[in-house]
Structures are given as C-alpha cells and as structure tokens.
Amino acid sequence: MLVKEQDLENTTYQFELEDGEVVELKGNEEIEYDGELHSAANLFDAMKEGYYGKF
C-alpha cells in the first residue's frame, strides 16, 4: 500500500505511555523507541501487529 507524505502528515496517532500520559504525533513524525527511530505511523502499526509491546 502506498501512502502519500501528505496523508501521513494529516493523520494523528495516539500513544499511551506506561504512566498513562497520552502523546499525539503526526504520522510522519519520528520517534525513538527501543533504541531505533521510527515514523509514528510505522511504530503504531508495528505495535498494533504485536511486533512491540507484548512481553
């Protein structure tokens, strides 16, 4: 599936941190997680698919 940069910029993803705080990021924003840089969109999808967050 091809996603346009503008679509990523216009999509907001919410991440709930361990302390309950909610962080909102645009899909094209970079975030460091587990020592690696990810776009918010890719990290959200990876967590949803179970690649991260299940231990």
Rosetta silent file (secondary structure, phi, psi, omega in degrees, C-alpha in Angstrom):
SEQUENCE: MLVKEQDLENTTYQFELEDGEVVELKGNEEIEYDGELHSAANLFDAMKEGYYGKF
SCORE:     score description
SCORE:     0.000 S_00000001
   1 L     0.000  127.070  177.733    0.000    0.000    0.000 S_00000001
   2 L   -92.008  131.895  179.945    1.432    3.361   -0.980 S_00000001
   3 L  -119.645  131.628  179.585    0.907    6.210    1.430 S_00000001
   4 L   -80.883  146.896  179.255    1.488    9.813    0.455 S_00000001
   5 H   -54.699  -39.436 -179.519    3.593   12.058    2.694 S_00000001
   6 H   -64.832  -36.723  177.131    0.674   14.485    2.957 S_00000001
   7 H   -63.419  -42.099  177.992   -1.587   11.677    4.216 S_00000001
   8 H   -63.216  -41.661 -179.395    0.939   10.843    6.932 S_00000001
   9 H   -64.603  -31.040 -177.150    1.201   14.498    7.900 S_00000001
  10 L   -90.891    0.069 -179.104   -2.585   14.783    8.182 S_00000001
  11 L  -108.622  130.765  179.971   -3.012   11.648   10.312 S_00000001
  12 E  -106.802  134.136  178.279   -2.559   11.813   14.092 S_00000001
  13 E  -114.047  142.232  178.870   -1.578    8.765   16.136 S_00000001
  14 E  -112.148  132.862  176.639   -2.011    8.439   19.887 S_00000001
  15 E  -121.547  129.676  176.168    0.373    6.503   22.092 S_00000001
  16 E   -97.388  122.476 -179.228   -0.372    5.820   25.755 S_00000001
  17 L   -81.243  166.638 -178.219    2.768    5.752   27.889 S_00000001
  18 L   -56.537  -32.086 -178.439    3.284    3.492   30.905 S_00000001
  19 L   -85.113    5.125  178.204    2.404    6.353   33.262 S_00000001
  20 L    93.187  -10.784  177.992   -0.929    6.901   31.487 S_00000001
  21 L   -65.944  140.953  178.140    0.153   10.040   29.623 S_00000001
  22 E  -107.255  128.389  178.933   -1.118   10.177   26.033 S_00000001
  23 E  -112.043  131.293  177.166    1.207   11.502   23.333 S_00000001
  24 E  -109.258  131.550  179.622   -0.154   12.549   19.928 S_00000001
  25 E  -134.299  147.082  172.585    2.119   12.553   16.888 S_00000001
  26 E   -72.633  151.674 -175.669    1.604   13.136   13.197 S_00000001
  27 L   -57.234  -28.462 -177.741    2.220   10.038   11.107 S_00000001
  28 L   -94.486    0.695  178.281    5.389   11.413    9.558 S_00000001
  29 L   -76.083  143.389  178.680    6.983   12.498   12.868 S_00000001
  30 E   -90.219  144.595  179.201    9.955   10.453   14.027 S_00000001
  31 E  -138.991  140.121  176.347   10.011    8.834   17.434 S_00000001
  32 E   -92.469  126.602  179.391   12.736    6.844   19.140 S_00000001
  33 E  -140.927  128.755  177.936   11.524    3.558   20.559 S_00000001
  34 L    56.158   36.155  176.594   13.647    0.689   21.803 S_00000001
  35 L    79.798    7.433 -179.286   16.806    2.432   20.561 S_00000001
  36 E  -127.847  150.662  175.374   15.569    2.835   16.978 S_00000001
  37 E   -89.826  134.552  179.246   13.984    5.693   15.028 S_00000001
  38 E  -135.758  153.883  165.774   10.547    5.049   13.555 S_00000001
  39 E   -75.652  152.247 -179.960    7.880    7.159   11.935 S_00000001
  40 H   -57.653  -39.849 -178.842    4.846    7.391   14.214 S_00000001
  41 H   -63.023  -45.911 -179.185    2.747    5.593   11.591 S_00000001
  42 H   -66.935  -40.480  179.114    5.160    2.647   11.293 S_00000001
  43 H   -65.313  -43.096  178.715    5.574    2.318   15.052 S_00000001
  44 H   -57.754  -47.693 -179.771    1.813    2.443   15.612 S_00000001
  45 H   -64.681  -39.854  179.786    1.271   -0.320   13.033 S_00000001
  46 H   -63.951  -39.779  178.282    4.125   -2.429   14.447 S_00000001
  47 H   -68.396  -39.430  179.489    2.639   -2.195   17.944 S_00000001
  48 H   -63.405  -36.903 -178.766   -0.823   -2.990   16.632 S_00000001
  49 L   -82.873   -4.866  176.233    0.526   -6.101   14.861 S_00000001
  50 L    92.510    9.420  178.008    2.335   -7.225   18.023 S_00000001
  51 L   -70.896  -27.871  178.207    5.922   -6.553   16.977 S_00000001
  52 L  -131.880  156.902  170.984    6.377   -4.345   20.068 S_00000001
  53 L    91.423   -6.676  178.992    4.668   -4.055   23.393 S_00000001
  54 L  -117.867  109.832 -179.489    3.977   -7.739   24.164 S_00000001
  55 L  -127.453    0.000    0.000    6.449   -9.339   26.557 S_00000001
